[in-house]
Amino acid sequence: MTQRKHHSGVETVINVGTGYFIAMILNLYFLPFFVEDIQAQVFSTAVIIGLVYTGTSMVRSYIFRRAFTHLTEGEKCEKV
């Protein structure tokens, strides 16, 4: 069961677009807690921030992947 190119493109645009806005929200509300550590270039703070952004991205990508898989499987069932 393969996904059509159009669906892959739409999924990518939605995933990256929402990722941009989620990152902006994190920048506004999460990063201010770490201003002093960022200025002091504390390595552990950089690791924590990287893990938060990576984890958020992985959860977002998983949700969209499952949603688009569900949508494309639903279309295949309707065509049969």
Order of alpha helices (4+ residues) and beta strands (2+ residues): alpha-alpha-alpha
